[in-house]
Amino acid sequence: MILHYSVPFVKNKLYFFIVFCELFERKVDMTVFERVKSLAKKNSKTMKQVTLDLNYSENYFYTLKNGKQPSAEKLNEIADYFGVSVDYLLGREQSSKNEIPDLADNSAIFAFDGKPVSDEERIFLQSVIESYRKNKK
């Protein structure tokens, strides 16, 4: 459910655009496991499906969750599987080739001004965008 807020402070469209762009550019650092999990979700795959498709051991990705670092070979395989770069998986790039952050995606992690965006703030921003798009017509 999206709550609709009155947004009197968003009078300047340019200001809103700048704030909105900063929000999407400042994704919080994610681990390799978190990036793989996010990519799997965006591709409508479960972690189990990814594991089977790549012919990895049943618990491989969960060892990454616990801090194990993947080998260069595995990183290349995973990157090829999802169509992203190894640098993206390692967090050296903030966006994958096929990934456009979606504010409505609760699994995506965003930050603004160095602080994570809360669920309440995310809902508020969704309502701001909805209102803006309705009034823009």
N, C-alpha and C positions, 0 to 999 in steps of 0.2 A: 504494500500500500504506500503510495506517495502522498505525503502531506503537502498541502499548498500553503506557502508562507507569503505574506506581504513583504515585498523587497524594496523598500523605499531608497536604500543606499545604492542600488544598482541603476543609477540614472545615466551613467556614462557607459555606452556600449564598448568603447575602447578599453576602459578600465576593466569591465567584466571579461572581455576577451583576454587581456593580459593575465588576469588572475586565473582564469580557466586554463590557459596554456601552461602557466607555471605549475598548476596542480598536476597536469599530466606529465610534465617533464621531470618531476621530482619523485619518482617511484622509490620506495624504500628498498634498500638492499635485500635481496632474497638469496637463499641458499640454492645450490644446484637442485636439491630435492624439491624445494618449493617451486622453482622454475619448471621442472619436469612435471610436477603435479598440476600446475597452472596450464601448461601446454596440453597435457592430457585432457583436462576438463574442456579447454577451448576446442579441442578436436573430438569431443564427445567419446572419449576413451576412458576406461578405468585404468588404474595403475596395474591391475592384474593383466588387462589386455595388452598394455605396453610391454610388460614383462614377457608375456608369451610371444608377442610379435618379434621382440628382439632376441628371444631365446636365452633370456637371463634366468638366473636362479630365482626361485619364488620370493625370496626376501631381499633381493639385491637393492632395490630402491630404498627400502627401509634401513639398510645399513648406511646409506647416504644420509638419511634423516638423522641418524645417530652420530653423524660427524665424519664418516669415512669419506675420503676423497676418491673420486672415480679416476681410473687410468685414462691416459690420452686416447687409447683405442676405444674405450667405452664412450668417452665424451664425443668422439667423432661419430660413432654409431648413433647415439641419441640425437645429436645435432642433425644428422642426415635424415633420421626418421621423422623428425618434426619440421625439417626444412628451415632450421635456424643455424646460426653460427655457434661455434664453440665459445667464442667470446661472450655471446649472449648467455649461454648456460653458466658461464663463470662469473657473470655480473659485470663484465667489462664494457658491455653495450647495454643500454637501458631498454631497447626495444628490439623485438625480433622482426624479421622481414614480414611475417604474416600476422603480427599481433598489433592490434589497435586497442588500447586500454578502454574498457567500458565502465563507466561510473556505476552502472547498475550491477556489475559483477562483484558480489560480496567477497569473492576469493582474491580479487585484485587488491593490492596494498598500495595506497597512495599517501603522500605526505605533502604538507604545505608549510613553508617557512621552517623547515627542519623538524616538524612535528607530525606524527601520523594523523591522518584524517579519521575521525571517529565515525561510527555507524550513523550517529545522529547528524553529523556534519555532511556525510555522504547523502543522506535522505534530503537534507536541506538543499544541497547543491543540485540534486535531481529536480527538486521542485522549482528552483530558480531557473534552471535550463528549460523546463517545461513551460513556465510562465513566459520566459523570454521568447521561446519559439511560437507560442500562441499569439503574443502581442506583436511579433514581427510580421505576421501575415497581413 
